[in-house]
Amino acid sequence: MCARIADLRPLWRPGAATGFHVLTFGFVLGEVVGRVTGRPASAVLRDELAVPLGVPGDLCFGVPTAKPR
Protein backbone atom coordinates (compact mmCIF):
# COMPACT_ATOMS: atom_id res chain seq x y z
CA MET A 1 0.00 0.00 0.00
CA CYS A 2 2.79 2.44 0.87
CA ALA A 3 4.41 1.91 -2.53
CA ARG A 4 1.12 2.81 -4.21
CA ILE A 5 0.75 5.89 -2.02
CA ALA A 6 4.33 6.94 -2.87
CA ASP A 7 3.52 6.69 -6.59
CA LEU A 8 0.57 9.10 -6.34
CA ARG A 9 0.86 12.58 -7.77
CA PRO A 10 0.62 15.44 -5.25
CA LEU A 11 -2.61 17.43 -5.23
CA TRP A 12 -0.65 20.69 -5.00
CA ARG A 13 2.86 22.01 -5.53
CA PRO A 14 5.28 20.89 -2.76
CA GLY A 15 5.45 23.54 -0.05
CA ALA A 16 2.19 25.20 -1.11
CA ALA A 17 -0.05 23.31 1.32
CA THR A 18 -0.20 20.28 3.60
CA GLY A 19 -2.89 17.70 4.11
CA PHE A 20 -3.56 14.17 5.24
CA HIS A 21 -6.11 11.66 4.01
CA VAL A 22 -8.07 9.74 6.60
CA LEU A 23 -7.64 6.43 4.72
CA THR A 24 -3.95 6.65 3.83
CA PHE A 25 -2.43 8.53 6.77
CA GLY A 26 -2.21 5.40 8.94
CA PHE A 27 -0.30 3.47 6.28
CA VAL A 28 2.25 6.27 5.97
CA LEU A 29 2.56 6.69 9.75
CA GLY A 30 2.97 2.94 10.23
CA GLU A 31 5.71 2.85 7.59
CA VAL A 32 7.60 5.74 9.21
CA VAL A 33 7.34 4.21 12.69
CA GLY A 34 8.48 0.83 11.37
CA ARG A 35 11.48 2.25 9.55
CA VAL A 36 12.57 4.42 12.48
CA THR A 37 12.13 1.81 15.22
CA GLY A 38 12.52 -1.44 13.30
CA ARG A 39 9.30 -2.62 14.97
CA PRO A 40 5.68 -2.79 13.80
CA ALA A 41 3.65 0.32 14.64
CA SER A 42 1.21 -1.84 16.61
CA ALA A 43 4.03 -3.05 18.89
CA VAL A 44 5.33 0.49 19.42
CA LEU A 45 1.84 1.77 20.26
CA ARG A 46 1.27 -1.11 22.69
CA ASP A 47 4.70 -1.08 24.38
CA GLU A 48 5.43 2.65 24.44
CA LEU A 49 1.96 4.10 24.98
CA ALA A 50 -0.82 1.66 25.88
CA VAL A 51 1.01 -0.47 28.47
CA PRO A 52 2.58 2.49 30.35
CA LEU A 53 -0.85 4.16 30.46
CA GLY A 54 -2.44 0.94 31.75
CA VAL A 55 -4.79 0.55 28.76
CA PRO A 56 -3.20 -2.20 26.61
CA GLY A 57 -6.56 -3.62 25.55
CA ASP A 58 -8.08 -0.26 24.66
CA LEU A 59 -5.65 1.12 22.04
CA CYS A 60 -4.77 -0.45 18.72
CA PHE A 61 -3.17 0.42 15.40
CA GLY A 62 -5.02 -1.45 12.68
CA VAL A 63 -7.56 -4.16 13.33
CA PRO A 64 -6.85 -6.17 16.49
CA THR A 65 -6.25 -9.85 15.68
CA ALA A 66 -8.87 -10.90 18.25
CA LYS A 67 -11.62 -9.01 16.40
CA PRO A 68 -13.31 -10.13 13.18
CA ARG A 69 -12.35 -8.28 10.02
mmCIF file of the N, C-alpha and C atoms, coordinates in Angstrom:
data_MODEL
# 
_entry.id   MODEL 
# 
loop_
_atom_site.group_PDB 
_atom_site.id 
_atom_site.type_symbol 
_atom_site.label_atom_id 
_atom_site.label_alt_id 
_atom_site.label_comp_id 
_atom_site.label_asym_id 
_atom_site.label_entity_id 
_atom_site.label_seq_id 
_atom_site.pdbx_PDB_ins_code 
_atom_site.Cartn_x 
_atom_site.Cartn_y 
_atom_site.Cartn_z 
_atom_site.occupancy 
_atom_site.B_iso_or_equiv 
_atom_site.pdbx_formal_charge 
_atom_site.auth_seq_id 
_atom_site.auth_comp_id 
_atom_site.auth_asym_id 
_atom_site.auth_atom_id 
_atom_site.pdbx_PDB_model_num 
ATOM 1   N N  . MET A 1 1  ? 0.819   -1.185  0.000  1.00 0.00 ? 1  MET A N  1 
ATOM 2   C CA . MET A 1 1  ? 0.000   0.000   0.000  1.00 0.00 ? 1  MET A CA 1 
ATOM 3   C C  . MET A 1 1  ? 0.867   1.254   0.000  1.00 0.00 ? 1  MET A C  1 
ATOM 4   N N  . CYS A 1 2  ? 1.934   1.253   0.796  1.00 0.00 ? 2  CYS A N  1 
ATOM 5   C CA . CYS A 1 2  ? 2.786   2.444   0.868  1.00 0.00 ? 2  CYS A CA 1 
ATOM 6   C C  . CYS A 1 2  ? 3.456   2.733   -0.468 1.00 0.00 ? 2  CYS A C  1 
ATOM 7   N N  . ALA A 1 3  ? 3.823   1.700   -1.207 1.00 0.00 ? 3  ALA A N  1 
ATOM 8   C CA . ALA A 1 3  ? 4.413   1.915   -2.532 1.00 0.00 ? 3  ALA A CA 1 
ATOM 9   C C  . ALA A 1 3  ? 3.403   2.577   -3.462 1.00 0.00 ? 3  ALA A C  1 
ATOM 10  N N  . ARG A 1 4  ? 2.163   2.183   -3.386 1.00 0.00 ? 4  ARG A N  1 
ATOM 11  C CA . ARG A 1 4  ? 1.120   2.809   -4.211 1.00 0.00 ? 4  ARG A CA 1 
ATOM 12  C C  . ARG A 1 4  ? 0.902   4.258   -3.803 1.00 0.00 ? 4  ARG A C  1 
ATOM 13  N N  . ILE A 1 5  ? 0.911   4.523   -2.505 1.00 0.00 ? 5  ILE A N  1 
ATOM 14  C CA . ILE A 1 5  ? 0.753   5.894   -2.023 1.00 0.00 ? 5  ILE A CA 1 
ATOM 15  C C  . ILE A 1 5  ? 1.926   6.748   -2.511 1.00 0.00 ? 5  ILE A C  1 
ATOM 16  N N  . ALA A 1 6  ? 3.139   6.201   -2.443 1.00 0.00 ? 6  ALA A N  1 
ATOM 17  C CA . ALA A 1 6  ? 4.329   6.940   -2.874 1.00 0.00 ? 6  ALA A CA 1 
ATOM 18  C C  . ALA A 1 6  ? 4.281   7.272   -4.362 1.00 0.00 ? 6  ALA A C  1 
ATOM 19  N N  . ASP A 1 7  ? 3.609   6.452   -5.152 1.00 0.00 ? 7  ASP A N  1 
ATOM 20  C CA . ASP A 1 7  ? 3.518   6.687   -6.593 1.00 0.00 ? 7  ASP A CA 1 
ATOM 21  C C  . ASP A 1 7  ? 2.458   7.718   -6.978 1.00 0.00 ? 7  ASP A C  1 
ATOM 22  N N  . LEU A 1 8  ? 1.624   8.138   -6.025 1.00 0.00 ? 8  LEU A N  1 
ATOM 23  C CA . LEU A 1 8  ? 0.570   9.105   -6.335 1.00 0.00 ? 8  LEU A CA 1 
ATOM 24  C C  . LEU A 1 8  ? 1.151   10.481  -6.615 1.00 0.00 ? 8  LEU A C  1 
ATOM 25  N N  . ARG A 1 9  ? 0.464   11.214  -7.472 1.00 0.00 ? 9  ARG A N  1 
ATOM 26  C CA . ARG A 1 9  ? 0.857   12.582  -7.773 1.00 0.00 ? 9  ARG A CA 1 
ATOM 27  C C  . ARG A 1 9  ? 0.323   13.516  -6.698 1.00 0.00 ? 9  ARG A C  1 
ATOM 28  N N  . PRO A 1 10 ? 1.112   14.495  -6.262 1.00 0.00 ? 10 PRO A N  1 
ATOM 29  C CA . PRO A 1 10 ? 0.623   15.439  -5.251 1.00 0.00 ? 10 PRO A CA 1 
ATOM 30  C C  . PRO A 1 10 ? -0.576  16.237  -5.768 1.00 0.00 ? 10 PRO A C  1 
ATOM 31  N N  . LEU A 1 11 ? -1.455  16.627  -4.860 1.00 0.00 ? 11 LEU A N  1 
ATOM 32  C CA . LEU A 1 11 ? -2.614  17.434  -5.234 1.00 0.00 ? 11 LEU A CA 1 
ATOM 33  C C  . LEU A 1 11 ? -2.245  18.898  -5.419 1.00 0.00 ? 11 LEU A C  1 
ATOM 34  N N  . TRP A 1 12 ? -1.111  19.313  -4.853 1.00 0.00 ? 12 TRP A N  1 
ATOM 35  C CA . TRP A 1 12 ? -0.649  20.688  -4.999 1.00 0.00 ? 12 TRP A CA 1 
ATOM 36  C C  . TRP A 1 12 ? 0.874   20.702  -5.039 1.00 0.00 ? 12 TRP A C  1 
ATOM 37  N N  . ARG A 1 13 ? 1.424   21.830  -5.419 1.00 0.00 ? 13 ARG A N  1 
ATOM 38  C CA . ARG A 1 13 ? 2.860   22.012  -5.529 1.00 0.00 ? 13 ARG A CA 1 
ATOM 39  C C  . ARG A 1 13 ? 3.503   21.830  -4.146 1.00 0.00 ? 13 ARG A C  1 
ATOM 40  N N  . PRO A 1 14 ? 4.619   21.082  -4.053 1.00 0.00 ? 14 PRO A N  1 
ATOM 41  C CA . PRO A 1 14 ? 5.280   20.893  -2.762 1.00 0.00 ? 14 PRO A CA 1 
ATOM 42  C C  . PRO A 1 14 ? 5.585   22.230  -2.084 1.00 0.00 ? 14 PRO A C  1 
ATOM 43  N N  . GLY A 1 15 ? 5.239   22.323  -0.814 1.00 0.00 ? 15 GLY A N  1 
ATOM 44  C CA . GLY A 1 15 ? 5.453   23.536  -0.047 1.00 0.00 ? 15 GLY A CA 1 
ATOM 45  C C  . GLY A 1 15 ? 4.288   24.505  -0.080 1.00 0.00 ? 15 GLY A C  1 
ATOM 46  N N  . ALA A 1 16 ? 3.329   24.283  -0.983 1.00 0.00 ? 16 ALA A N  1 
ATOM 47  C CA . ALA A 1 16 ? 2.191   25.200  -1.112 1.00 0.00 ? 16 ALA A CA 1 
ATOM 48  C C  . ALA A 1 16 ? 1.115   24.922  -0.065 1.00 0.00 ? 16 ALA A C  1 
ATOM 49  N N  . ALA A 1 17 ? 0.983   23.682  0.357  1.00 0.00 ? 17 ALA A N  1 
ATOM 50  C CA . ALA A 1 17 ? -0.053  23.313  1.324  1.00 0.00 ? 17 ALA A CA 1 
ATOM 51  C C  . ALA A 1 17 ? 0.306   21.956  1.927  1.00 0.00 ? 17 ALA A C  1 
ATOM 52  N N  . THR A 1 18 ? -0.368  21.605  2.999  1.00 0.00 ? 18 THR A N  1 
ATOM 53  C CA . THR A 1 18 ? -0.203  20.282  3.596  1.00 0.00 ? 18 THR A CA 1 
ATOM 54  C C  . THR A 1 18 ? -1.579  19.674  3.821  1.00 0.00 ? 18 THR A C  1 
ATOM 55  N N  . GLY A 1 19 ? -1.628  18.369  3.864  1.00 0.00 ? 19 GLY A N  1 
ATOM 56  C CA . GLY A 1 19 ? -2.894  17.699  4.110  1.00 0.00 ? 19 GLY A CA 1 
ATOM 57  C C  . GLY A 1 19 ? -2.676  16.216  4.310  1.00 0.00 ? 19 GLY A C  1 
ATOM 58  N N  . PHE A 1 20 ? -3.623  15.594  4.980  1.00 0.00 ? 20 PHE A N  1 
ATOM 59  C CA . PHE A 1 20 ? -3.560  14.165  5.240  1.00 0.00 ? 20 PHE A CA 1 
ATOM 60  C C  . PHE A 1 20 ? -4.903  13.559  4.884  1.00 0.00 ? 20 PHE A C  1 
ATOM 61  N N  . HIS A 1 21 ? -4.885  12.356  4.371  1.00 0.00 ? 21 HIS A N  1 
ATOM 62  C CA . HIS A 1 21 ? -6.112  11.664  4.008  1.00 0.00 ? 21 HIS A CA 1 
ATOM 63  C C  . HIS A 1 21 ? -6.428  10.644  5.089  1.00 0.00 ? 21 HIS A C  1 
ATOM 64  N N  . VAL A 1 22 ? -7.652  10.610  5.505  1.00 0.00 ? 22 VAL A N  1 
ATOM 65  C CA . VAL A 1 22 ? -8.072  9.738   6.600  1.00 0.00 ? 22 VAL A CA 1 
ATOM 66  C C  . VAL A 1 22 ? -7.791  8.257   6.302  1.00 0.00 ? 22 VAL A C  1 
ATOM 67  N N  . LEU A 1 23 ? -7.830  7.847   5.044  1.00 0.00 ? 23 LEU A N  1 
ATOM 68  C CA . LEU A 1 23 ? -7.644  6.434   4.717  1.00 0.00 ? 23 LEU A CA 1 
ATOM 69  C C  . LEU A 1 23 ? -6.190  6.047   4.483  1.00 0.00 ? 23 LEU A C  1 
ATOM 70  N N  . THR A 1 24 ? -5.334  6.999   4.135  1.00 0.00 ? 24 THR A N  1 
ATOM 71  C CA . THR A 1 24 ? -3.946  6.655   3.831  1.00 0.00 ? 24 THR A CA 1 
ATOM 72  C C  . THR A 1 24 ? -2.957  7.095   4.900  1.00 0.00 ? 24 THR A C  1 
ATOM 73  N N  . PHE A 1 25 ? -3.349  8.002   5.770  1.00 0.00 ? 25 PHE A N  1 
ATOM 74  C CA . PHE A 1 25 ? -2.427  8.527   6.773  1.00 0.00 ? 25 PHE A CA 1 
ATOM 75  C C  . PHE A 1 25 ? -1.855  7.423   7.659  1.00 0.00 ? 25 PHE A C  1 
ATOM 76  N N  . GLY A 1 26 ? -2.674  6.483   8.071  1.00 0.00 ? 26 GLY A N  1 
ATOM 77  C CA . GLY A 1 26 ? -2.211  5.399   8.941  1.00 0.00 ? 26 GLY A CA 1 
ATOM 78  C C  . GLY A 1 26 ? -1.160  4.520   8.288  1.00 0.00 ? 26 GLY A C  1 
ATOM 79  N N  . PHE A 1 27 ? -1.304  4.272   6.988  1.00 0.00 ? 27 PHE A N  1 
ATOM 80  C CA . PHE A 1 27 ? -0.305  3.472   6.278  1.00 0.00 ? 27 PHE A CA 1 
ATOM 81  C C  . PHE A 1 27 ? 1.043   4.188   6.280  1.00 0.00 ? 27 PHE A C  1 
ATOM 82  N N  . VAL A 1 28 ? 1.017   5.487   6.002  1.00 0.00 ? 28 VAL A N  1 
ATOM 83  C CA . VAL A 1 28 ? 2.250   6.272   5.970  1.00 0.00 ? 28 VAL A CA 1 
ATOM 84  C C  . VAL A 1 28 ? 2.869   6.343   7.369  1.00 0.00 ? 28 VAL A C  1 
ATOM 85  N N  . LEU A 1 29 ? 2.064   6.622   8.369  1.00 0.00 ? 29 LEU A N  1 
ATOM 86  C CA . LEU A 1 29 ? 2.558   6.690   9.749  1.00 0.00 ? 29 LEU A CA 1 
ATOM 87  C C  . LEU A 1 29 ? 3.159   5.351   10.176 1.00 0.00 ? 29 LEU A C  1 
ATOM 88  N N  . GLY A 1 30 ? 2.472   4.265   9.878  1.00 0.00 ? 30 GLY A N  1 
ATOM 89  C CA . GLY A 1 30 ? 2.974   2.939   10.227 1.00 0.00 ? 30 GLY A CA 1 
ATOM 90  C C  . GLY A 1 30 ? 4.303   2.634   9.560  1.00 0.00 ? 30 GLY A C  1 
ATOM 91  N N  . GLU A 1 31 ? 4.454   3.051   8.317  1.00 0.00 ? 31 GLU A N  1 
ATOM 92  C CA . GLU A 1 31 ? 5.713   2.846   7.594  1.00 0.00 ? 31 GLU A CA 1 
ATOM 93  C C  . GLU A 1 31 ? 6.846   3.650   8.231  1.00 0.00 ? 31 GLU A C  1 
ATOM 94  N N  . VAL A 1 32 ? 6.580   4.897   8.570  1.00 0.00 ? 32 VAL A N  1 
ATOM 95  C CA . VAL A 1 32 ? 7.601   5.742   9.207  1.00 0.00 ? 32 VAL A CA 1 
ATOM 96  C C  . VAL A 1 32 ? 8.014   5.151   10.555 1.00 0.00 ? 32 VAL A C  1 
ATOM 97  N N  . VAL A 1 33 ? 7.040   4.789   11.372 1.00 0.00 ? 33 VAL A N  1 
ATOM 98  C CA . VAL A 1 33 ? 7.340   4.207   12.691 1.00 0.00 ? 33 VAL A CA 1 
ATOM 99  C C  . VAL A 1 33 ? 8.151   2.925   12.530 1.00 0.00 ? 33 VAL A C  1 
ATOM 100 N N  . GLY A 1 34 ? 7.759   2.084   11.594 1.00 0.00 ? 34 GLY A N  1 
ATOM 101 C CA . GLY A 1 34 ? 8.478   0.833   11.368 1.00 0.00 ? 34 GLY A CA 1 
ATOM 102 C C  . GLY A 1 34 ? 9.910   1.039   10.916 1.00 0.00 ? 34 GLY A C  1 
ATOM 103 N N  . ARG A 1 35 ? 10.121  1.993   10.035 1.00 0.00 ? 35 ARG A N  1 
ATOM 104 C CA . ARG A 1 35 ? 11.484  2.247   9.552  1.00 0.00 ? 35 ARG A CA 1 
ATOM 105 C C  . ARG A 1 35 ? 12.362  2.880   10.626 1.00 0.00 ? 35 ARG A C  1 
ATOM 106 N N  . VAL A 1 36 ? 11.792  3.748   11.431 1.00 0.00 ? 36 VAL A N  1 
ATOM 107 C CA . VAL A 1 36 ? 12.571  4.419   12.475 1.00 0.00 ? 36 VAL A CA 1 
ATOM 108 C C  . VAL A 1 36 ? 12.909  3.464   13.618 1.00 0.00 ? 36 VAL A C  1 
ATOM 109 N N  . THR A 1 37 ? 11.932  2.664   14.042 1.00 0.00 ? 37 THR A N  1 
ATOM 110 C CA . THR A 1 37 ? 12.128  1.810   15.218 1.00 0.00 ? 37 THR A CA 1 
ATOM 111 C C  . THR A 1 37 ? 12.541  0.384   14.882 1.00 0.00 ? 37 THR A C  1 
ATOM 112 N N  . GLY A 1 38 ? 12.264  -0.049  13.660 1.00 0.00 ? 38 GLY A N  1 
ATOM 113 C CA . GLY A 1 38 ? 12.521  -1.437  13.300 1.00 0.00 ? 38 GLY A CA 1 
ATOM 114 C C  . GLY A 1 38 ? 11.475  -2.387  13.857 1.00 0.00 ? 38 GLY A C  1 
ATOM 115 N N  . ARG A 1 39 ? 10.378  -1.824  14.363 1.00 0.00 ? 39 ARG A N  1 
ATOM 116 C CA . ARG A 1 39 ? 9.299   -2.616  14.966 1.00 0.00 ? 39 ARG A CA 1 
ATOM 117 C C  . ARG A 1 39 ? 7.978   -2.231  14.327 1.00 0.00 ? 39 ARG A C  1 
ATOM 118 N N  . PRO A 1 40 ? 7.009   -3.135  14.320 1.00 0.00 ? 40 PRO A N  1 
ATOM 119 C CA . PRO A 1 40 ? 5.681   -2.792  13.800 1.00 0.00 ? 40 PRO A CA 1 
ATOM 120 C C  . PRO A 1 40 ? 5.051   -1.664  14.622 1.00 0.00 ? 40 PRO A C  1 
ATOM 121 N N  . ALA A 1 41 ? 4.303   -0.799  13.960 1.00 0.00 ? 41 ALA A N  1 
ATOM 122 C CA . ALA A 1 41 ? 3.648   0.319   14.644 1.00 0.00 ? 41 ALA A CA 1 
ATOM 123 C C  . ALA A 1 41 ? 2.747   -0.177  15.768 1.00 0.00 ? 41 ALA A C  1 
ATOM 124 N N  . SER A 1 42 ? 2.097   -1.311  15.566 1.00 0.00 ? 42 SER A N  1 
ATOM 125 C CA . SER A 1 42 ? 1.213   -1.841  16.611 1.00 0.00 ? 42 SER A CA 1 
ATOM 126 C C  . SER A 1 42 ? 1.995   -2.180  17.879 1.00 0.00 ? 42 SER A C  1 
ATOM 127 N N  . ALA A 1 43 ? 3.205   -2.721  17.730 1.00 0.00 ? 43 ALA A N  1 
ATOM 128 C CA . ALA A 1 43 ? 4.034   -3.052  18.895 1.00 0.00 ? 43 ALA A CA 1 
ATOM 129 C C  . ALA A 1 43 ? 4.516   -1.786  19.597 1.00 0.00 ? 43 ALA A C  1 
ATOM 130 N N  . VAL A 1 44 ? 4.883   -0.773  18.825 1.00 0.00 ? 44 VAL A N  1 
ATOM 131 C CA . VAL A 1 44 ? 5.332   0.494   19.415 1.00 0.00 ? 44 VAL A CA 1 
ATOM 132 C C  . VAL A 1 44 ? 4.188   1.139   20.184 1.00 0.00 ? 44 VAL A C  1 
ATOM 133 N N  . LEU A 1 45 ? 2.999   1.182   19.589 1.00 0.00 ? 45 LEU A N  1 
ATOM 134 C CA . LEU A 1 45 ? 1.838   1.767   20.260 1.00 0.00 ? 45 LEU A CA 1 
ATOM 135 C C  . LEU A 1 45 ? 1.541   1.023   21.560 1.00 0.00 ? 45 LEU A C  1 
ATOM 136 N N  . ARG A 1 46 ? 1.552   -0.300  21.495 1.00 0.00 ? 46 ARG A N  1 
ATOM 137 C CA . ARG A 1 46 ? 1.269   -1.106  22.687 1.00 0.00 ? 46 ARG A CA 1 
ATOM 138 C C  . ARG A 1 46 ? 2.335   -0.901  23.766 1.00 0.00 ? 46 ARG A C  1 
ATOM 139 N N  . ASP A 1 47 ? 3.613   -1.085  23.392 1.00 0.00 ? 47 ASP A N  1 
ATOM 140 C CA . ASP A 1 47 ? 4.700   -1.081  24.379 1.00 0.00 ? 47 ASP A CA 1 
ATOM 141 C C  . ASP A 1 47 ? 5.059   0.307   24.903 1.00 0.00 ? 47 ASP A C  1 
ATOM 142 N N  . GLU A 1 48 ? 4.974   1.308   24.060 1.00 0.00 ? 48 GLU A N  1 
ATOM 143 C CA . GLU A 1 48 ? 5.427   2.649   24.442 1.00 0.00 ? 48 GLU A CA 1 
ATOM 144 C C  . GLU A 1 48 ? 4.309   3.567   24.918 1.00 0.00 ? 48 GLU A C  1 
ATOM 145 N N  . LEU A 1 49 ? 3.070   3.214   24.614 1.00 0.00 ? 49 LEU A N  1 
ATOM 146 C CA . LEU A 1 49 ? 1.964   4.096   24.982 1.00 0.00 ? 49 LEU A CA 1 
ATOM 147 C C  . LEU A 1 49 ? 0.894   3.374   25.802 1.00 0.00 ? 49 LEU A C  1 
ATOM 148 N N  . ALA A 1 50 ? 0.321   2.317   25.233 1.00 0.00 ? 50 ALA A N  1 
ATOM 149 C CA . ALA A 1 50 ? -0.818  1.663   25.884 1.00 0.00 ? 50 ALA A CA 1 
ATOM 150 C C  . ALA A 1 50 ? -0.447  0.999   27.213 1.00 0.00 ? 50 ALA A C  1 
ATOM 151 N N  . VAL A 1 51 ? 0.624   0.216   27.233 1.00 0.00 ? 51 VAL A N  1 
ATOM 152 C CA . VAL A 1 51 ? 1.011   -0.474  28.474 1.00 0.00 ? 51 VAL A CA 1 
ATOM 153 C C  . VAL A 1 51 ? 1.397   0.527   29.572 1.00 0.00 ? 51 VAL A C  1 
ATOM 154 N N  . PRO A 1 52 ? 2.257   1.518   29.292 1.00 0.00 ? 52 PRO A N  1 
ATOM 155 C CA . PRO A 1 52 ? 2.576   2.485   30.352 1.00 0.00 ? 52 PRO A CA 1 
ATOM 156 C C  . PRO A 1 52 ? 1.354   3.246   30.875 1.00 0.00 ? 52 PRO A C  1 
ATOM 157 N N  . LEU A 1 53 ? 0.361   3.466   30.025 1.00 0.00 ? 53 LEU A N  1 
ATOM 158 C CA . LEU A 1 53 ? -0.854  4.156   30.458 1.00 0.00 ? 53 LEU A CA 1 
ATOM 159 C C  . LEU A 1 53 ? -1.846  3.218   31.141 1.00 0.00 ? 53 LEU A C  1 
ATOM 160 N N  . GLY A 1 54 ? -1.559  1.911   31.113 1.00 0.00 ? 54 GLY A N  1 
ATOM 161 C CA . GLY A 1 54 ? -2.443  0.943   31.747 1.00 0.00 ? 54 GLY A CA 1 
ATOM 162 C C  . GLY A 1 54 ? -3.681  0.613   30.938 1.00 0.00 ? 54 GLY A C  1 
ATOM 163 N N  . VAL A 1 55 ? -3.623  0.821   29.616 1.00 0.00 ? 55 VAL A N  1 
ATOM 164 C CA . VAL A 1 55 ? -4.786  0.548   28.761 1.00 0.00 ? 55 VAL A CA 1 
ATOM 165 C C  . VAL A 1 55 ? -4.398  -0.320  27.552 1.00 0.00 ? 55 VAL A C  1 
ATOM 166 N N  . PRO A 1 56 ? -3.668  -1.426  27.759 1.00 0.00 ? 56 PRO A N  1 
ATOM 167 C CA . PRO A 1 56 ? -3.198  -2.205  26.613 1.00 0.00 ? 56 PRO A CA 1 
ATOM 168 C C  . PRO A 1 56 ? -4.302  -2.816  25.764 1.00 0.00 ? 56 PRO A C  1 
ATOM 169 N N  . GLY A 1 57 ? -5.472  -3.049  26.323 1.00 0.00 ? 57 GLY A N  1 
ATOM 170 C CA . GLY A 1 57 ? -6.561  -3.621  25.545 1.00 0.00 ? 57 GLY A CA 1 
ATOM 171 C C  . GLY A 1 57 ? -7.458  -2.587  24.894 1.00 0.00 ? 57 GLY A C  1 
ATOM 172 N N  . ASP A 1 58 ? -7.197  -1.315  25.151 1.00 0.00 ? 58 ASP A N  1 
ATOM 173 C CA . ASP A 1 58 ? -8.080  -0.265  24.655 1.00 0.00 ? 58 ASP A CA 1 
ATOM 174 C C  . ASP A 1 58 ? -7.548  0.497   23.449 1.00 0.00 ? 58 ASP A C  1 
ATOM 175 N N  . LEU A 1 59 ? -6.251  0.412   23.166 1.00 0.00 ? 59 LEU A N  1 
ATOM 176 C CA . LEU A 1 59 ? -5.654  1.116   22.036 1.00 0.00 ? 59 LEU A CA 1 
ATOM 177 C C  . LEU A 1 59 ? -5.145  0.114   21.019 1.00 0.00 ? 59 LEU A C  1 
ATOM 178 N N  . CYS A 1 60 ? -5.311  0.423   19.754 1.00 0.00 ? 60 CYS A N  1 
ATOM 179 C CA . CYS A 1 60 ? -4.771  -0.452  18.716 1.00 0.00 ? 60 CYS A CA 1 
ATOM 180 C C  . CYS A 1 60 ? -4.424  0.371   17.484 1.00 0.00 ? 60 CYS A C  1 
ATOM 181 N N  . PHE A 1 61 ? -3.536  -0.161  16.683 1.00 0.00 ? 61 PHE A N  1 
ATOM 182 C CA . PHE A 1 61 ? -3.169  0.425   15.398 1.00 0.00 ? 61 PHE A CA 1 
ATOM 183 C C  . PHE A 1 61 ? -3.497  -0.644  14.380 1.00 0.00 ? 61 PHE A C  1 
ATOM 184 N N  . GLY A 1 62 ? -4.527  -0.423  13.586 1.00 0.00 ? 62 GLY A N  1 
ATOM 185 C CA . GLY A 1 62 ? -5.019  -1.447  12.685 1.00 0.00 ? 62 GLY A CA 1 
ATOM 186 C C  . GLY A 1 62 ? -6.143  -2.216  13.353 1.00 0.00 ? 62 GLY A C  1 
ATOM 187 N N  . VAL A 1 63 ? -6.485  -3.341  12.784 1.00 0.00 ? 63 VAL A N  1 
ATOM 188 C CA . VAL A 1 63 ? -7.564  -4.162  13.329 1.00 0.00 ? 63 VAL A CA 1 
ATOM 189 C C  . VAL A 1 63 ? -6.960  -5.178  14.291 1.00 0.00 ? 63 VAL A C  1 
ATOM 190 N N  . PRO A 1 64 ? -7.392  -5.189  15.546 1.00 0.00 ? 64 PRO A N  1 
ATOM 191 C CA . PRO A 1 64 ? -6.849  -6.174  16.487 1.00 0.00 ? 64 PRO A CA 1 
ATOM 192 C C  . PRO A 1 64 ? -7.088  -7.595  15.980 1.00 0.00 ? 64 PRO A C  1 
ATOM 193 N N  . THR A 1 65 ? -6.126  -8.481  16.181 1.00 0.00 ? 65 THR A N  1 
ATOM 194 C CA . THR A 1 65 ? -6.252  -9.849  15.679 1.00 0.00 ? 65 THR A CA 1 
ATOM 195 C C  . THR A 1 65 ? -7.398  -10.597 16.341 1.00 0.00 ? 65 THR A C  1 
ATOM 196 N N  . ALA A 1 66 ? -7.785  -10.210 17.541 1.00 0.00 ? 66 ALA A N  1 
ATOM 197 C CA . ALA A 1 66 ? -8.868  -10.899 18.245 1.00 0.00 ? 66 ALA A CA 1 
ATOM 198 C C  . ALA A 1 66 ? -10.251 -10.495 17.736 1.00 0.00 ? 66 ALA A C  1 
ATOM 199 N N  . LYS A 1 67 ? -10.319 -9.474  16.889 1.00 0.00 ? 67 LYS A N  1 
ATOM 200 C CA . LYS A 1 67 ? -11.616 -9.006  16.398 1.00 0.00 ? 67 LYS A CA 1 
ATOM 201 C C  . LYS A 1 67 ? -11.819 -9.437  14.950 1.00 0.00 ? 67 LYS A C  1 
ATOM 202 N N  . PRO A 1 68 ? -13.061 -9.741  14.566 1.00 0.00 ? 68 PRO A N  1 
ATOM 203 C CA . PRO A 1 68 ? -13.315 -10.131 13.176 1.00 0.00 ? 68 PRO A CA 1 
ATOM 204 C C  . PRO A 1 68 ? -13.050 -8.970  12.230 1.00 0.00 ? 68 PRO A C  1 
ATOM 205 N N  . ARG A 1 69 ? -12.642 -9.309  11.033 1.00 0.00 ? 69 ARG A N  1 
ATOM 206 C CA . ARG A 1 69 ? -12.349 -8.282  10.021 1.00 0.00 ? 69 ARG A CA 1 
ATOM 207 C C  . ARG A 1 69 ? -13.519 -8.101  9.097  1.00 0.00 ? 69 ARG A C  1 
# 
